[in-house]
Amino acid sequence: MLAPITQRMMTTTLRGLECDGLITRTVHPTVPPQVEYDLTDAGRELLAIISRVARWTDKHLETIHSARAACRGR
């Protein structure tokens, strides 16, 4: 389970991702203003890589836990 994130941290993170060229930000002129975020091509490419790493981790999680336990036992 992930810990809750503050509005400030979410805004800081999204701005950083936008500056890195991984997302685009669109403000819609409504009351209150609505903001929409989309992945750029680079963001989609990175997401594919991260997804592969996450699947690998899920597949090998027991091995990782066992290796860590053995290392701590030294």
PDB file of N, CA, C and O in Angstrom:
ATOM      1  N   MET A   1       0.842  -1.183   0.000  1.00  0.00           N
ATOM      2  CA  MET A   1       0.000   0.000   0.000  1.00  0.00           C
ATOM      3  C   MET A   1       0.886   1.245   0.000  1.00  0.00           C
ATOM      4  O   MET A   1       1.904   1.305   0.689  1.00  0.00           O
ATOM      5  N   LEU A   2       0.478   2.223  -0.779  1.00  0.00           N
ATOM      6  CA  LEU A   2       1.225   3.467  -0.868  1.00  0.00           C
ATOM      7  C   LEU A   2       0.741   4.455   0.186  1.00  0.00           C
ATOM      8  O   LEU A   2      -0.439   4.487   0.537  1.00  0.00           O
ATOM      9  N   ALA A   3       1.662   5.246   0.676  1.00  0.00           N
ATOM     10  CA  ALA A   3       1.309   6.288   1.638  1.00  0.00           C
ATOM     11  C   ALA A   3       0.598   7.424   0.906  1.00  0.00           C
ATOM     12  O   ALA A   3       0.849   7.647  -0.278  1.00  0.00           O
ATOM     13  N   PRO A   4      -0.282   8.140   1.595  1.00  0.00           N
ATOM     14  CA  PRO A   4      -0.954   9.285   0.960  1.00  0.00           C
ATOM     15  C   PRO A   4       0.068  10.337   0.532  1.00  0.00           C
ATOM     16  O   PRO A   4       1.128  10.473   1.142  1.00  0.00           O
ATOM     17  N   ILE A   5      -0.265  11.073  -0.519  1.00  0.00           N
ATOM     18  CA  ILE A   5       0.603  12.135  -1.008  1.00  0.00           C
ATOM     19  C   ILE A   5      -0.102  13.474  -0.801  1.00  0.00           C
ATOM     20  O   ILE A   5      -1.313  13.580  -0.999  1.00  0.00           O
ATOM     21  N   THR A   6       0.648  14.482  -0.407  1.00  0.00           N
ATOM     22  CA  THR A   6       0.050  15.798  -0.202  1.00  0.00           C
ATOM     23  C   THR A   6      -0.173  16.478  -1.552  1.00  0.00           C
ATOM     24  O   THR A   6       0.461  16.135  -2.550  1.00  0.00           O
ATOM     25  N   GLN A   7      -1.079  17.439  -1.560  1.00  0.00           N
ATOM     26  CA  GLN A   7      -1.350  18.212  -2.776  1.00  0.00           C
ATOM     27  C   GLN A   7      -0.078  18.909  -3.254  1.00  0.00           C
ATOM     28  O   GLN A   7       0.191  18.974  -4.454  1.00  0.00           O
ATOM     29  N   ARG A   8       0.699  19.428  -2.307  1.00  0.00           N
ATOM     30  CA  ARG A   8       1.944  20.124  -2.655  1.00  0.00           C
ATOM     31  C   ARG A   8       2.939  19.179  -3.324  1.00  0.00           C
ATOM     32  O   ARG A   8       3.558  19.531  -4.329  1.00  0.00           O
ATOM     33  N   MET A   9       3.089  17.985  -2.766  1.00  0.00           N
ATOM     34  CA  MET A   9       4.031  17.022  -3.342  1.00  0.00           C
ATOM     35  C   MET A   9       3.551  16.562  -4.724  1.00  0.00           C
ATOM     36  O   MET A   9       4.360  16.399  -5.637  1.00  0.00           O
ATOM     37  N   MET A  10       2.242  16.354  -4.877  1.00  0.00           N
ATOM     38  CA  MET A  10       1.696  15.961  -6.179  1.00  0.00           C
ATOM     39  C   MET A  10       1.975  17.049  -7.215  1.00  0.00           C
ATOM     40  O   MET A  10       2.399  16.750  -8.331  1.00  0.00           O
ATOM     41  N   THR A  11       1.740  18.303  -6.850  1.00  0.00           N
ATOM     42  CA  THR A  11       1.979  19.418  -7.767  1.00  0.00           C
ATOM     43  C   THR A  11       3.455  19.517  -8.133  1.00  0.00           C
ATOM     44  O   THR A  11       3.789  19.707  -9.303  1.00  0.00           O
ATOM     45  N   THR A  12       4.338  19.389  -7.151  1.00  0.00           N
ATOM     46  CA  THR A  12       5.782  19.451  -7.398  1.00  0.00           C
ATOM     47  C   THR A  12       6.215  18.324  -8.331  1.00  0.00           C
ATOM     48  O   THR A  12       6.999  18.542  -9.254  1.00  0.00           O
ATOM     49  N   THR A  13       5.709  17.132  -8.089  1.00  0.00           N
ATOM     50  CA  THR A  13       6.066  15.975  -8.917  1.00  0.00           C
ATOM     51  C   THR A  13       5.572  16.155 -10.347  1.00  0.00           C
ATOM     52  O   THR A  13       6.311  15.904 -11.299  1.00  0.00           O
ATOM     53  N   LEU A  14       4.320  16.591 -10.498  1.00  0.00           N
ATOM     54  CA  LEU A  14       3.774  16.787 -11.848  1.00  0.00           C
ATOM     55  C   LEU A  14       4.532  17.881 -12.602  1.00  0.00           C
ATOM     56  O   LEU A  14       4.783  17.742 -13.799  1.00  0.00           O
ATOM     57  N   ARG A  15       4.891  18.947 -11.928  1.00  0.00           N
ATOM     58  CA  ARG A  15       5.667  20.011 -12.579  1.00  0.00           C
ATOM     59  C   ARG A  15       7.030  19.496 -13.035  1.00  0.00           C
ATOM     60  O   ARG A  15       7.501  19.839 -14.120  1.00  0.00           O
ATOM     61  N   GLY A  16       7.658  18.671 -12.198  1.00  0.00           N
ATOM     62  CA  GLY A  16       8.943  18.083 -12.576  1.00  0.00           C
ATOM     63  C   GLY A  16       8.813  17.177 -13.793  1.00  0.00           C
ATOM     64  O   GLY A  16       9.651  17.212 -14.694  1.00  0.00           O
ATOM     65  N   LEU A  17       7.758  16.366 -13.815  1.00  0.00           N
ATOM     66  CA  LEU A  17       7.531  15.478 -14.966  1.00  0.00           C
ATOM     67  C   LEU A  17       7.253  16.287 -16.232  1.00  0.00           C
ATOM     68  O   LEU A  17       7.659  15.901 -17.328  1.00  0.00           O
ATOM     69  N   GLU A  18       6.560  17.406 -16.069  1.00  0.00           N
ATOM     70  CA  GLU A  18       6.298  18.282 -17.211  1.00  0.00           C
ATOM     71  C   GLU A  18       7.602  18.908 -17.707  1.00  0.00           C
ATOM     72  O   GLU A  18       7.848  18.955 -18.912  1.00  0.00           O
ATOM     73  N   CYS A  19       8.432  19.386 -16.787  1.00  0.00           N
ATOM     74  CA  CYS A  19       9.721  19.983 -17.169  1.00  0.00           C
ATOM     75  C   CYS A  19      10.642  18.963 -17.822  1.00  0.00           C
ATOM     76  O   CYS A  19      11.458  19.315 -18.674  1.00  0.00           O
ATOM     77  N   ASP A  20      10.512  17.692 -17.424  1.00  0.00           N
ATOM     78  CA  ASP A  20      11.318  16.626 -18.015  1.00  0.00           C
ATOM     79  C   ASP A  20      10.782  16.169 -19.367  1.00  0.00           C
ATOM     80  O   ASP A  20      11.416  15.360 -20.045  1.00  0.00           O
ATOM     81  N   GLY A  21       9.618  16.683 -19.761  1.00  0.00           N
ATOM     82  CA  GLY A  21       9.051  16.318 -21.060  1.00  0.00           C
ATOM     83  C   GLY A  21       8.318  14.995 -21.046  1.00  0.00           C
ATOM     84  O   GLY A  21       8.109  14.398 -22.102  1.00  0.00           O
ATOM     85  N   LEU A  22       7.918  14.516 -19.862  1.00  0.00           N
ATOM     86  CA  LEU A  22       7.237  13.221 -19.771  1.00  0.00           C
ATOM     87  C   LEU A  22       5.723  13.345 -19.778  1.00  0.00           C
ATOM     88  O   LEU A  22       5.020  12.392 -20.114  1.00  0.00           O
ATOM     89  N   ILE A  23       5.214  14.527 -19.406  1.00  0.00           N
ATOM     90  CA  ILE A  23       3.771  14.769 -19.446  1.00  0.00           C
ATOM     91  C   ILE A  23       3.495  16.149 -20.018  1.00  0.00           C
ATOM     92  O   ILE A  23       4.362  17.023 -20.017  1.00  0.00           O
ATOM     93  N   THR A  24       2.281  16.329 -20.504  1.00  0.00           N
ATOM     94  CA  THR A  24       1.810  17.650 -20.910  1.00  0.00           C
ATOM     95  C   THR A  24       0.685  18.045 -19.957  1.00  0.00           C
ATOM     96  O   THR A  24      -0.012  17.189 -19.413  1.00  0.00           O
ATOM     97  N   ARG A  25       0.520  19.333 -19.767  1.00  0.00           N
ATOM     98  CA  ARG A  25      -0.492  19.872 -18.857  1.00  0.00           C
ATOM     99  C   ARG A  25      -1.393  20.797 -19.653  1.00  0.00           C
ATOM    100  O   ARG A  25      -0.918  21.712 -20.324  1.00  0.00           O
ATOM    101  N   THR A  26      -2.698  20.555 -19.575  1.00  0.00           N
ATOM    102  CA  THR A  26      -3.677  21.393 -20.260  1.00  0.00           C
ATOM    103  C   THR A  26      -4.653  21.932 -19.223  1.00  0.00           C
ATOM    104  O   THR A  26      -5.261  21.169 -18.472  1.00  0.00           O
ATOM    105  N   VAL A  27      -4.798  23.256 -19.187  1.00  0.00           N
ATOM    106  CA  VAL A  27      -5.742  23.893 -18.271  1.00  0.00           C
ATOM    107  C   VAL A  27      -6.998  24.248 -19.070  1.00  0.00           C
ATOM    108  O   VAL A  27      -6.930  24.944 -20.084  1.00  0.00           O
ATOM    109  N   HIS A  28      -8.143  23.755 -18.594  1.00  0.00           N
ATOM    110  CA  HIS A  28      -9.418  24.049 -19.248  1.00  0.00           C
ATOM    111  C   HIS A  28     -10.071  25.237 -18.542  1.00  0.00           C
ATOM    112  O   HIS A  28     -10.137  25.270 -17.313  1.00  0.00           O
ATOM    113  N   PRO A  29     -10.553  26.208 -19.312  1.00  0.00           N
ATOM    114  CA  PRO A  29     -11.111  27.434 -18.725  1.00  0.00           C
ATOM    115  C   PRO A  29     -12.520  27.208 -18.162  1.00  0.00           C
ATOM    116  O   PRO A  29     -13.507  27.681 -18.725  1.00  0.00           O
ATOM    117  N   THR A  30     -12.594  26.492 -17.063  1.00  0.00           N
ATOM    118  CA  THR A  30     -13.864  26.247 -16.401  1.00  0.00           C
ATOM    119  C   THR A  30     -13.783  26.825 -14.995  1.00  0.00           C
ATOM    120  O   THR A  30     -12.718  27.245 -14.543  1.00  0.00           O
ATOM    121  N   VAL A  31     -14.917  26.842 -14.313  1.00  0.00           N
ATOM    122  CA  VAL A  31     -14.937  27.302 -12.923  1.00  0.00           C
ATOM    123  C   VAL A  31     -15.420  26.138 -12.075  1.00  0.00           C
ATOM    124  O   VAL A  31     -16.566  25.712 -12.215  1.00  0.00           O
ATOM    125  N   PRO A  32     -14.573  25.615 -11.199  1.00  0.00           N
ATOM    126  CA  PRO A  32     -13.153  25.923 -11.047  1.00  0.00           C
ATOM    127  C   PRO A  32     -12.353  25.374 -12.231  1.00  0.00           C
ATOM    128  O   PRO A  32     -12.831  24.487 -12.939  1.00  0.00           O
ATOM    129  N   PRO A  33     -11.153  25.888 -12.451  1.00  0.00           N
ATOM    130  CA  PRO A  33     -10.340  25.413 -13.581  1.00  0.00           C
ATOM    131  C   PRO A  33     -10.064  23.909 -13.468  1.00  0.00           C
ATOM    132  O   PRO A  33      -9.797  23.390 -12.385  1.00  0.00           O
ATOM    133  N   GLN A  34     -10.133  23.244 -14.585  1.00  0.00           N
ATOM    134  CA  GLN A  34      -9.784  21.826 -14.625  1.00  0.00           C
ATOM    135  C   GLN A  34      -8.446  21.689 -15.325  1.00  0.00           C
ATOM    136  O   GLN A  34      -8.178  22.353 -16.327  1.00  0.00           O
ATOM    137  N   VAL A  35      -7.605  20.808 -14.777  1.00  0.00           N
ATOM    138  CA  VAL A  35      -6.282  20.576 -15.350  1.00  0.00           C
ATOM    139  C   VAL A  35      -6.217  19.116 -15.776  1.00  0.00           C
ATOM    140  O   VAL A  35      -6.616  18.217 -15.036  1.00  0.00           O
ATOM    141  N   GLU A  36      -5.712  18.903 -16.965  1.00  0.00           N
ATOM    142  CA  GLU A  36      -5.601  17.550 -17.517  1.00  0.00           C
ATOM    143  C   GLU A  36      -4.132  17.274 -17.833  1.00  0.00           C
ATOM    144  O   GLU A  36      -3.429  18.119 -18.387  1.00  0.00           O
ATOM    145  N   TYR A  37      -3.690  16.085 -17.473  1.00  0.00           N
ATOM    146  CA  TYR A  37      -2.317  15.674 -17.744  1.00  0.00           C
ATOM    147  C   TYR A  37      -2.336  14.483 -18.683  1.00  0.00           C
ATOM    148  O   TYR A  37      -3.170  13.587 -18.551  1.00  0.00           O
ATOM    149  N   ASP A  38      -1.415  14.479 -19.628  1.00  0.00           N
ATOM    150  CA  ASP A  38      -1.267  13.366 -20.566  1.00  0.00           C
ATOM    151  C   ASP A  38       0.205  13.009 -20.686  1.00  0.00           C
ATOM    152  O   ASP A  38       1.078  13.866 -20.546  1.00  0.00           O
ATOM    153  N   LEU A  39       0.465  11.749 -20.944  1.00  0.00           N
ATOM    154  CA  LEU A  39       1.837  11.319 -21.204  1.00  0.00           C
ATOM    155  C   LEU A  39       2.265  11.771 -22.591  1.00  0.00           C
ATOM    156  O   LEU A  39       1.474  11.740 -23.533  1.00  0.00           O
ATOM    157  N   THR A  40       3.506  12.187 -22.712  1.00  0.00           N
ATOM    158  CA  THR A  40       4.093  12.473 -24.026  1.00  0.00           C
ATOM    159  C   THR A  40       4.577  11.144 -24.610  1.00  0.00           C
ATOM    160  O   THR A  40       4.477  10.102 -23.962  1.00  0.00           O
ATOM    161  N   ASP A  41       5.095  11.186 -25.823  1.00  0.00           N
ATOM    162  CA  ASP A  41       5.667   9.968 -26.413  1.00  0.00           C
ATOM    163  C   ASP A  41       6.790   9.432 -25.526  1.00  0.00           C
ATOM    164  O   ASP A  41       6.889   8.226 -25.298  1.00  0.00           O
ATOM    165  N   ALA A  42       7.634  10.335 -25.028  1.00  0.00           N
ATOM    166  CA  ALA A  42       8.726   9.907 -24.147  1.00  0.00           C
ATOM    167  C   ALA A  42       8.168   9.301 -22.861  1.00  0.00           C
ATOM    168  O   ALA A  42       8.704   8.311 -22.363  1.00  0.00           O
ATOM    169  N   GLY A  43       7.106   9.881 -22.322  1.00  0.00           N
ATOM    170  CA  GLY A  43       6.474   9.350 -21.124  1.00  0.00           C
ATOM    171  C   GLY A  43       5.900   7.965 -21.339  1.00  0.00           C
ATOM    172  O   GLY A  43       6.022   7.096 -20.476  1.00  0.00           O
ATOM    173  N   ARG A  44       5.271   7.756 -22.493  1.00  0.00           N
ATOM    174  CA  ARG A  44       4.726   6.420 -22.812  1.00  0.00           C
ATOM    175  C   ARG A  44       5.855   5.400 -22.965  1.00  0.00           C
ATOM    176  O   ARG A  44       5.726   4.255 -22.531  1.00  0.00           O
ATOM    177  N   GLU A  45       6.950   5.816 -23.579  1.00  0.00           N
ATOM    178  CA  GLU A  45       8.090   4.914 -23.732  1.00  0.00           C
ATOM    179  C   GLU A  45       8.665   4.536 -22.363  1.00  0.00           C
ATOM    180  O   GLU A  45       8.982   3.373 -22.117  1.00  0.00           O
ATOM    181  N   LEU A  46       8.796   5.526 -21.475  1.00  0.00           N
ATOM    182  CA  LEU A  46       9.300   5.253 -20.131  1.00  0.00           C
ATOM    183  C   LEU A  46       8.327   4.355 -19.359  1.00  0.00           C
ATOM    184  O   LEU A  46       8.756   3.458 -18.632  1.00  0.00           O
ATOM    185  N   LEU A  47       7.029   4.591 -19.512  1.00  0.00           N
ATOM    186  CA  LEU A  47       6.040   3.766 -18.832  1.00  0.00           C
ATOM    187  C   LEU A  47       6.178   2.302 -19.237  1.00  0.00           C
ATOM    188  O   LEU A  47       6.056   1.412 -18.395  1.00  0.00           O
ATOM    189  N   ALA A  48       6.428   2.048 -20.508  1.00  0.00           N
ATOM    190  CA  ALA A  48       6.607   0.665 -20.974  1.00  0.00           C
ATOM    191  C   ALA A  48       7.813   0.027 -20.286  1.00  0.00           C
ATOM    192  O   ALA A  48       7.757  -1.138 -19.893  1.00  0.00           O
ATOM    193  N   ILE A  49       8.893   0.775 -20.139  1.00  0.00           N
ATOM    194  CA  ILE A  49      10.099   0.256 -19.486  1.00  0.00           C
ATOM    195  C   ILE A  49       9.824  -0.005 -18.010  1.00  0.00           C
ATOM    196  O   ILE A  49      10.178  -1.063 -17.492  1.00  0.00           O
ATOM    197  N   ILE A  50       9.197   0.949 -17.332  1.00  0.00           N
ATOM    198  CA  ILE A  50       8.895   0.794 -15.910  1.00  0.00           C
ATOM    199  C   ILE A  50       7.949  -0.388 -15.691  1.00  0.00           C
ATOM    200  O   ILE A  50       8.093  -1.131 -14.721  1.00  0.00           O
ATOM    201  N   SER A  51       6.997  -0.556 -16.583  1.00  0.00           N
ATOM    202  CA  SER A  51       6.064  -1.687 -16.473  1.00  0.00           C
ATOM    203  C   SER A  51       6.801  -3.018 -16.575  1.00  0.00           C
ATOM    204  O   SER A  51       6.484  -3.965 -15.855  1.00  0.00           O
ATOM    205  N   ARG A  52       7.782  -3.089 -17.465  1.00  0.00           N
ATOM    206  CA  ARG A  52       8.573  -4.317 -17.579  1.00  0.00           C
ATOM    207  C   ARG A  52       9.358  -4.584 -16.301  1.00  0.00           C
ATOM    208  O   ARG A  52       9.436  -5.726 -15.849  1.00  0.00           O
ATOM    209  N   VAL A  53       9.941  -3.538 -15.713  1.00  0.00           N
ATOM    210  CA  VAL A  53      10.683  -3.693 -14.458  1.00  0.00           C
ATOM    211  C   VAL A  53       9.734  -4.143 -13.344  1.00  0.00           C
ATOM    212  O   VAL A  53      10.094  -4.995 -12.532  1.00  0.00           O
ATOM    213  N   ALA A  54       8.536  -3.581 -13.302  1.00  0.00           N
ATOM    214  CA  ALA A  54       7.563  -3.965 -12.273  1.00  0.00           C
ATOM    215  C   ALA A  54       7.159  -5.437 -12.433  1.00  0.00           C
ATOM    216  O   ALA A  54       7.057  -6.159 -11.441  1.00  0.00           O
ATOM    217  N   ARG A  55       6.930  -5.883 -13.668  1.00  0.00           N
ATOM    218  CA  ARG A  55       6.584  -7.298 -13.907  1.00  0.00           C
ATOM    219  C   ARG A  55       7.743  -8.210 -13.501  1.00  0.00           C
ATOM    220  O   ARG A  55       7.522  -9.265 -12.907  1.00  0.00           O
ATOM    221  N   TRP A  56       8.986  -7.806 -13.822  1.00  0.00           N
ATOM    222  CA  TRP A  56      10.154  -8.595 -13.434  1.00  0.00           C
ATOM    223  C   TRP A  56      10.226  -8.700 -11.915  1.00  0.00           C
ATOM    224  O   TRP A  56      10.479  -9.774 -11.369  1.00  0.00           O
ATOM    225  N   THR A  57      10.000  -7.572 -11.239  1.00  0.00           N
ATOM    226  CA  THR A  57      10.049  -7.556  -9.781  1.00  0.00           C
ATOM    227  C   THR A  57       8.995  -8.481  -9.191  1.00  0.00           C
ATOM    228  O   THR A  57       9.284  -9.250  -8.274  1.00  0.00           O
ATOM    229  N   ASP A  58       7.780  -8.412  -9.711  1.00  0.00           N
ATOM    230  CA  ASP A  58       6.715  -9.305  -9.232  1.00  0.00           C
ATOM    231  C   ASP A  58       7.107 -10.768  -9.423  1.00  0.00           C
ATOM    232  O   ASP A  58       6.874 -11.601  -8.548  1.00  0.00           O
ATOM    233  N   LYS A  59       7.694 -11.066 -10.555  1.00  0.00           N
ATOM    234  CA  LYS A  59       8.082 -12.445 -10.869  1.00  0.00           C
ATOM    235  C   LYS A  59       9.183 -12.943  -9.927  1.00  0.00           C
ATOM    236  O   LYS A  59       9.196 -14.122  -9.571  1.00  0.00           O
ATOM    237  N   HIS A  60      10.094 -12.078  -9.522  1.00  0.00           N
ATOM    238  CA  HIS A  60      11.263 -12.477  -8.745  1.00  0.00           C
ATOM    239  C   HIS A  60      11.227 -12.022  -7.287  1.00  0.00           C
ATOM    240  O   HIS A  60      12.244 -12.086  -6.596  1.00  0.00           O
ATOM    241  N   LEU A  61      10.087 -11.571  -6.820  1.00  0.00           N
ATOM    242  CA  LEU A  61       9.998 -10.995  -5.485  1.00  0.00           C
ATOM    243  C   LEU A  61      10.380 -11.991  -4.390  1.00  0.00           C
ATOM    244  O   LEU A  61      11.082 -11.622  -3.449  1.00  0.00           O
ATOM    245  N   GLU A  62       9.943 -13.219  -4.492  1.00  0.00           N
ATOM    246  CA  GLU A  62      10.304 -14.227  -3.480  1.00  0.00           C
ATOM    247  C   GLU A  62      11.813 -14.446  -3.443  1.00  0.00           C
ATOM    248  O   GLU A  62      12.397 -14.553  -2.365  1.00  0.00           O
ATOM    249  N   THR A  63      12.446 -14.513  -4.608  1.00  0.00           N
ATOM    250  CA  THR A  63      13.896 -14.682  -4.684  1.00  0.00           C
ATOM    251  C   THR A  63      14.602 -13.501  -4.026  1.00  0.00           C
ATOM    252  O   THR A  63      15.574 -13.676  -3.292  1.00  0.00           O
ATOM    253  N   ILE A  64      14.103 -12.300  -4.297  1.00  0.00           N
ATOM    254  CA  ILE A  64      14.692 -11.095  -3.710  1.00  0.00           C
ATOM    255  C   ILE A  64      14.568 -11.130  -2.189  1.00  0.00           C
ATOM    256  O   ILE A  64      15.537 -10.870  -1.474  1.00  0.00           O
ATOM    257  N   HIS A  65      13.367 -11.455  -1.697  1.00  0.00           N
ATOM    258  CA  HIS A  65      13.161 -11.515  -0.242  1.00  0.00           C
ATOM    259  C   HIS A  65      14.054 -12.574   0.400  1.00  0.00           C
ATOM    260  O   HIS A  65      14.629 -12.333   1.461  1.00  0.00           O
ATOM    261  N   SER A  66      14.175 -13.730  -0.222  1.00  0.00           N
ATOM    262  CA  SER A  66      15.012 -14.809   0.305  1.00  0.00           C
ATOM    263  C   SER A  66      16.476 -14.388   0.341  1.00  0.00           C
ATOM    264  O   SER A  66      17.178 -14.635   1.322  1.00  0.00           O
ATOM    265  N   ALA A  67      16.928 -13.755  -0.725  1.00  0.00           N
ATOM    266  CA  ALA A  67      18.334 -13.311  -0.789  1.00  0.00           C
ATOM    267  C   ALA A  67      18.612 -12.249   0.266  1.00  0.00           C
ATOM    268  O   ALA A  67      19.674 -12.258   0.889  1.00  0.00           O
ATOM    269  N   ARG A  68      17.682 -11.347   0.470  1.00  0.00           N
ATOM    270  CA  ARG A  68      17.870 -10.308   1.488  1.00  0.00           C
ATOM    271  C   ARG A  68      17.905 -10.921   2.889  1.00  0.00           C
ATOM    272  O   ARG A  68      18.721 -10.530   3.724  1.00  0.00           O
ATOM    273  N   ALA A  69      17.023 -11.876   3.138  1.00  0.00           N
ATOM    274  CA  ALA A  69      16.989 -12.529   4.447  1.00  0.00           C
ATOM    275  C   ALA A  69      18.300 -13.270   4.696  1.00  0.00           C
ATOM    276  O   ALA A  69      18.838 -13.225   5.802  1.00  0.00           O
ATOM    277  N   ALA A  70      18.816 -13.952   3.672  1.00  0.00           N
ATOM    278  CA  ALA A  70      20.070 -14.677   3.805  1.00  0.00           C
ATOM    279  C   ALA A  70      21.217 -13.697   4.054  1.00  0.00           C
ATOM    280  O   ALA A  70      22.118 -13.989   4.841  1.00  0.00           O
ATOM    281  N   CYS A  71      21.191 -12.566   3.407  1.00  0.00           N
ATOM    282  CA  CYS A  71      22.255 -11.564   3.571  1.00  0.00           C
ATOM    283  C   CYS A  71      22.233 -10.974   4.971  1.00  0.00           C
ATOM    284  O   CYS A  71      23.285 -10.757   5.572  1.00  0.00           O
ATOM    285  N   ARG A  72      21.045 -10.713   5.490  1.00  0.00           N
ATOM    286  CA  ARG A  72      20.926 -10.165   6.852  1.00  0.00           C
ATOM    287  C   ARG A  72      21.370 -11.183   7.890  1.00  0.00           C
ATOM    288  O   ARG A  72      21.795 -10.807   8.982  1.00  0.00           O
ATOM    289  N   GLY A  73      21.277 -12.479   7.559  1.00  0.00           N
ATOM    290  CA  GLY A  73      21.627 -13.527   8.502  1.00  0.00           C
ATOM    291  C   GLY A  73      23.122 -13.788   8.608  1.00  0.00           C
ATOM    292  O   GLY A  73      23.549 -14.615   9.414  1.00  0.00           O
ATOM    293  N   ARG A  74      23.907 -13.108   7.819  1.00  0.00           N
ATOM    294  CA  ARG A  74      25.363 -13.329   7.852  1.00  0.00           C
ATOM    295  C   ARG A  74      26.002 -12.718   9.068  1.00  0.00           C
ATOM    296  O   ARG A  74      27.217 -12.816   9.242  1.00  0.00           O
TER     297      ARG A  74
END
